[in-house]
């Protein structure tokens, strides 16, 4: 289980960072 979480952690980190970037870009684009 620990190994699965360890493998999934970089993907989760990348996904959250990508989501933040998209939201940030959308905010700038609308202004």
Secondary structure in CASP SS format (residue, H / E / C, confidence):
PFRMAT SS
TARGET T0000
AUTHOR 0000-0000-0000
METHOD secondary structure of the structure
MODEL  1
X C 1.00
X H 1.00
X H 1.00
X H 1.00
X H 1.00
X H 1.00
X H 1.00
X H 1.00
X H 1.00
X H 1.00
X H 1.00
X H 1.00
X H 1.00
X H 1.00
X H 1.00
X H 1.00
X H 1.00
X H 1.00
X H 1.00
X H 1.00
X H 1.00
X H 1.00
X H 1.00
X H 1.00
X H 1.00
X H 1.00
X H 1.00
X H 1.00
X H 1.00
X H 1.00
X C 1.00
END
